[in-house]
């Protein structure tokens, strides 16, 4: 796995990922739950993490609060 997002990164959640199914552009916020993300439980890659909290971004790219939780890195794509 070559993509390892970190706090502050914008990411695109793939369809049906996490507890909210629609694809969204999100940011990984600096919240307590994200300080030490646990390992992914979806794939066999030991380097893949499970991000407990992501904030969805509106059309202007501003976070509008928690709305996505428990999304694994293998279900995320980088946003340029």
VMD Tcl script that builds the backbone (N, CA, C; Angstrom):
set m [mol new atoms 240]
animate dup $m
set s [atomselect $m all]
$s set {name element resname resid chain x y z} {
  {N N UNK 1 A 0.859 -1.179 0.000}
  {CA C UNK 1 A 0.000 0.000 0.000}
  {C C UNK 1 A 0.897 1.233 0.000}
  {N N UNK 2 A 0.719 2.095 -0.964}
  {CA C UNK 2 A 1.578 3.268 -1.074}
  {C C UNK 2 A 0.924 4.531 -0.524}
  {N N UNK 3 A -0.379 4.534 -0.327}
  {CA C UNK 3 A -1.091 5.716 0.149}
  {C C UNK 3 A -1.367 5.579 1.646}
  {N N UNK 4 A -0.722 6.428 2.424}
  {CA C UNK 4 A -0.936 6.453 3.872}
  {C C UNK 4 A -1.318 7.873 4.282}
  {N N UNK 5 A -2.610 8.176 4.334}
  {CA C UNK 5 A -3.007 9.524 4.723}
  {C C UNK 5 A -2.660 9.806 6.172}
  {N N UNK 6 A -2.573 11.086 6.473}
  {CA C UNK 6 A -2.290 11.517 7.846}
  {C C UNK 6 A -3.269 12.615 8.221}
  {N N UNK 7 A -3.268 12.982 9.462}
  {CA C UNK 7 A -4.141 14.048 9.949}
  {C C UNK 7 A -3.942 15.295 9.087}
  {N N UNK 8 A -5.048 15.881 8.647}
  {CA C UNK 8 A -5.023 17.076 7.806}
  {C C UNK 8 A -5.147 16.788 6.325}
  {N N UNK 9 A -4.968 15.535 5.918}
  {CA C UNK 9 A -5.063 15.184 4.501}
  {C C UNK 9 A -6.517 15.125 4.042}
  {N N UNK 10 A -6.727 15.556 2.806}
  {CA C UNK 10 A -8.034 15.381 2.163}
  {C C UNK 10 A -8.012 14.036 1.453}
  {N N UNK 11 A -9.115 13.318 1.576}
  {CA C UNK 11 A -9.225 11.986 0.986}
  {C C UNK 11 A -10.594 11.822 0.339}
  {N N UNK 12 A -10.666 10.935 -0.620}
  {CA C UNK 12 A -11.946 10.583 -1.233}
  {C C UNK 12 A -12.308 9.185 -0.748}
  {N N UNK 13 A -13.474 9.079 -0.148}
  {CA C UNK 13 A -13.975 7.810 0.346}
  {C C UNK 13 A -14.650 7.089 -0.807}
  {N N UNK 14 A -14.258 5.849 -1.021}
  {CA C UNK 14 A -14.850 5.059 -2.099}
  {C C UNK 14 A -16.306 4.727 -1.764}
  {N N UNK 15 A -17.130 4.438 -2.775}
  {CA C UNK 15 A -18.531 4.071 -2.525}
  {C C UNK 15 A -18.634 2.879 -1.567}
  {N N UNK 16 A -19.605 2.946 -0.681}
  {CA C UNK 16 A -19.914 1.902 0.299}
  {C C UNK 16 A -18.847 1.705 1.369}
  {N N UNK 17 A -17.915 2.623 1.494}
  {CA C UNK 17 A -16.890 2.529 2.533}
  {C C UNK 17 A -17.394 3.153 3.825}
  {N N UNK 18 A -16.954 2.616 4.939}
  {CA C UNK 18 A -17.334 3.163 6.232}
  {C C UNK 18 A -18.811 2.966 6.523}
  {N N UNK 19 A -19.310 3.735 7.495}
  {CA C UNK 19 A -20.695 3.593 7.924}
  {C C UNK 19 A -21.659 4.440 7.106}
  {N N UNK 20 A -21.148 5.266 6.190}
  {CA C UNK 20 A -21.989 6.038 5.275}
  {C C UNK 20 A -21.547 5.648 3.871}
  {N N UNK 21 A -22.471 5.155 3.067}
  {CA C UNK 21 A -22.112 4.513 1.817}
  {C C UNK 21 A -21.730 5.390 0.653}
  {N N UNK 22 A -22.219 6.628 0.585}
  {CA C UNK 22 A -21.952 7.427 -0.611}
  {C C UNK 22 A -20.498 7.902 -0.631}
  {N N UNK 23 A -19.946 8.073 -1.838}
  {CA C UNK 23 A -18.581 8.590 -1.927}
  {C C UNK 23 A -18.555 10.057 -1.513}
  {N N UNK 24 A -17.595 10.416 -0.738}
  {CA C UNK 24 A -17.460 11.789 -0.243}
  {C C UNK 24 A -16.001 12.194 -0.263}
  {N N UNK 25 A -15.772 13.495 -0.352}
  {CA C UNK 25 A -14.441 14.030 -0.096}
  {C C UNK 25 A -14.435 14.458 1.360}
  {N N UNK 26 A -13.417 14.005 2.079}
  {CA C UNK 26 A -13.339 14.232 3.517}
  {C C UNK 26 A -11.949 14.728 3.885}
  {N N UNK 27 A -11.812 15.158 5.123}
  {CA C UNK 27 A -10.521 15.496 5.690}
  {C C UNK 27 A -10.357 14.663 6.959}
  {N N UNK 28 A -9.132 14.279 7.240}
  {CA C UNK 28 A -8.853 13.562 8.478}
  {C C UNK 28 A -8.569 14.624 9.545}
  {N N UNK 29 A -9.504 14.826 10.485}
  {CA C UNK 29 A -9.346 15.892 11.473}
  {C C UNK 29 A -8.407 15.483 12.604}
  {N N UNK 30 A -7.892 16.491 13.271}
  {CA C UNK 30 A -7.023 16.275 14.425}
  {C C UNK 30 A -7.897 16.112 15.665}
  {N N UNK 31 A -8.416 14.913 15.844}
  {CA C UNK 31 A -9.243 14.605 17.004}
  {C C UNK 31 A -8.620 13.430 17.743}
  {N N UNK 32 A -8.962 13.291 18.989}
  {CA C UNK 32 A -8.361 12.274 19.846}
  {C C UNK 32 A -8.433 10.869 19.236}
  {N N UNK 33 A -9.558 10.525 18.640}
  {CA C UNK 33 A -9.722 9.188 18.084}
  {C C UNK 33 A -8.725 8.885 16.969}
  {N N UNK 34 A -8.200 9.908 16.316}
  {CA C UNK 34 A -7.304 9.725 15.175}
  {C C UNK 34 A -5.830 9.729 15.556}
  {N N UNK 35 A -5.515 9.922 16.818}
  {CA C UNK 35 A -4.115 10.057 17.202}
  {C C UNK 35 A -3.318 8.775 16.989}
  {N N UNK 36 A -3.935 7.641 17.158}
  {CA C UNK 36 A -3.259 6.361 16.962}
  {C C UNK 36 A -4.244 5.414 16.294}
  {N N UNK 37 A -4.448 5.555 14.969}
  {CA C UNK 37 A -5.482 4.750 14.313}
  {C C UNK 37 A -5.185 3.258 14.430}
  {N N UNK 38 A -6.220 2.454 14.703}
  {CA C UNK 38 A -6.014 1.015 14.821}
  {C C UNK 38 A -5.787 0.379 13.455}
  {N N UNK 39 A -5.334 -0.856 13.432}
  {CA C UNK 39 A -5.137 -1.543 12.160}
  {C C UNK 39 A -6.458 -1.804 11.441}
  {N N UNK 40 A -6.367 -1.882 10.132}
  {CA C UNK 40 A -7.519 -2.194 9.283}
  {C C UNK 40 A -8.026 -3.594 9.597}
  {N N UNK 41 A -9.343 -3.762 9.526}
  {CA C UNK 41 A -9.903 -5.095 9.721}
  {C C UNK 41 A -10.493 -5.644 8.420}
  {N N UNK 42 A -10.265 -4.937 7.297}
  {CA C UNK 42 A -10.807 -5.373 6.002}
  {C C UNK 42 A -9.801 -6.105 5.124}
  {N N UNK 43 A -8.554 -5.715 5.221}
  {CA C UNK 43 A -7.558 -6.300 4.323}
  {C C UNK 43 A -6.442 -6.960 5.129}
  {N N UNK 44 A -5.565 -7.621 4.426}
  {CA C UNK 44 A -4.468 -8.348 5.071}
  {C C UNK 44 A -3.184 -7.532 5.161}
  {N N UNK 45 A -3.235 -6.280 4.732}
  {CA C UNK 45 A -2.032 -5.451 4.743}
  {C C UNK 45 A -1.777 -4.938 6.154}
  {N N UNK 46 A -0.669 -5.309 6.779}
  {CA C UNK 46 A -0.393 -4.869 8.146}
  {C C UNK 46 A -0.125 -3.367 8.272}
  {N N UNK 47 A 0.127 -2.697 7.140}
  {CA C UNK 47 A 0.386 -1.255 7.164}
  {C C UNK 47 A -0.873 -0.416 6.982}
  {N N UNK 48 A -2.012 -1.053 6.725}
  {CA C UNK 48 A -3.266 -0.338 6.499}
  {C C UNK 48 A -3.908 0.003 7.845}
  {N N UNK 49 A -4.366 1.242 7.982}
  {CA C UNK 49 A -5.002 1.714 9.224}
  {C C UNK 49 A -6.483 1.947 9.034}
  {N N UNK 50 A -7.203 1.937 10.123}
  {CA C UNK 50 A -8.629 2.232 10.184}
  {C C UNK 50 A -8.767 3.624 10.809}
  {N N UNK 51 A -9.301 4.601 10.049}
  {CA C UNK 51 A -9.464 5.949 10.578}
  {C C UNK 51 A -10.820 6.062 11.266}
  {N N UNK 52 A -10.837 6.269 12.582}
  {CA C UNK 52 A -12.099 6.335 13.319}
  {C C UNK 52 A -12.986 7.510 12.925}
  {N N UNK 53 A -12.396 8.672 12.621}
  {CA C UNK 53 A -13.205 9.863 12.362}
  {C C UNK 53 A -12.710 10.606 11.126}
  {N N UNK 54 A -13.624 10.865 10.199}
  {CA C UNK 54 A -13.378 11.736 9.050}
  {C C UNK 54 A -14.467 12.791 9.037}
  {N N UNK 55 A -14.130 14.006 8.599}
  {CA C UNK 55 A -15.132 15.054 8.442}
  {C C UNK 55 A -15.392 15.248 6.962}
  {N N UNK 56 A -16.656 15.213 6.590}
  {CA C UNK 56 A -17.041 15.464 5.203}
  {C C UNK 56 A -16.781 16.928 4.859}
  {N N UNK 57 A -16.448 17.186 3.595}
  {CA C UNK 57 A -16.210 18.547 3.111}
  {C C UNK 57 A -17.367 18.978 2.228}
  {N N UNK 58 A -17.746 20.258 2.357}
  {CA C UNK 58 A -18.809 20.783 1.506}
  {C C UNK 58 A -18.242 21.130 0.128}
  {N N UNK 59 A -19.062 21.680 -0.735}
  {CA C UNK 59 A -18.654 22.002 -2.107}
  {C C UNK 59 A -17.515 23.014 -2.158}
  {N N UNK 60 A -17.367 23.822 -1.105}
  {CA C UNK 60 A -16.295 24.808 -1.042}
  {C C UNK 60 A -15.042 24.274 -0.360}
  {N N UNK 61 A -15.076 22.997 0.030}
  {CA C UNK 61 A -13.915 22.382 0.664}
  {C C UNK 61 A -13.788 22.637 2.145}
  {N N UNK 62 A -14.878 23.063 2.784}
  {CA C UNK 62 A -14.850 23.334 4.225}
  {C C UNK 62 A -15.493 22.173 4.977}
  {N N UNK 63 A -14.858 21.734 6.075}
  {CA C UNK 63 A -15.444 20.635 6.842}
  {C C UNK 63 A -16.749 21.063 7.493}
  {N N UNK 64 A -17.723 20.163 7.481}
  {CA C UNK 64 A -18.979 20.500 8.133}
  {C C UNK 64 A -19.314 19.518 9.245}
  {N N UNK 65 A -18.293 18.954 9.842}
  {CA C UNK 65 A -18.482 18.138 11.032}
  {C C UNK 65 A -18.368 16.658 10.781}
  {N N UNK 66 A -18.299 15.914 11.865}
  {CA C UNK 66 A -18.180 14.459 11.730}
  {C C UNK 66 A -19.353 13.913 10.944}
  {N N UNK 67 A -19.096 12.992 10.101}
  {CA C UNK 67 A -20.159 12.418 9.315}
  {C C UNK 67 A -19.765 11.070 8.764}
  {N N UNK 68 A -18.512 10.730 8.895}
  {CA C UNK 68 A -18.020 9.462 8.389}
  {C C UNK 68 A -17.138 8.862 9.471}
  {N N UNK 69 A -17.338 7.601 9.747}
  {CA C UNK 69 A -16.476 6.991 10.750}
  {C C UNK 69 A -16.083 5.586 10.349}
  {N N UNK 70 A -14.944 5.196 10.850}
  {CA C UNK 70 A -14.375 3.867 10.629}
  {C C UNK 70 A -14.241 3.541 9.147}
  {N N UNK 71 A -13.305 4.261 8.516}
  {CA C UNK 71 A -12.990 4.015 7.119}
  {C C UNK 71 A -11.522 3.594 7.049}
  {N N UNK 72 A -11.278 2.488 6.390}
  {CA C UNK 72 A -9.925 1.966 6.271}
  {C C UNK 72 A -9.194 2.659 5.140}
  {N N UNK 73 A -7.855 2.747 5.262}
  {CA C UNK 73 A -7.042 3.370 4.218}
  {C C UNK 73 A -7.248 2.700 2.868}
  {N N UNK 74 A -7.500 1.392 2.866}
  {CA C UNK 74 A -7.700 0.683 1.599}
  {C C UNK 74 A -9.004 1.090 0.918}
  {N N UNK 75 A -9.842 1.881 1.603}
  {CA C UNK 75 A -11.101 2.384 1.038}
  {C C UNK 75 A -11.030 3.877 0.748}
  {N N UNK 76 A -9.828 4.449 0.809}
  {CA C UNK 76 A -9.633 5.875 0.589}
  {C C UNK 76 A -8.706 6.097 -0.603}
  {N N UNK 77 A -8.903 7.248 -1.242}
  {CA C UNK 77 A -8.038 7.669 -2.347}
  {C C UNK 77 A -7.556 9.080 -2.051}
  {N N UNK 78 A -6.359 9.438 -2.507}
  {CA C UNK 78 A -5.874 10.805 -2.289}
  {C C UNK 78 A -6.663 11.811 -3.120}
  {N N UNK 79 A -6.768 13.017 -2.625}
  {CA C UNK 79 A -7.379 14.124 -3.349}
  {C C UNK 79 A -6.259 15.082 -3.689}
  {N N UNK 80 A -6.132 15.401 -4.959}
  {CA C UNK 80 A -5.066 16.313 -5.422}
  {C C UNK 80 A -5.419 17.737 -5.122}
}
mol reanalyze $m
mol bondsrecalc $m
mol representation Tube
mol addrep $m
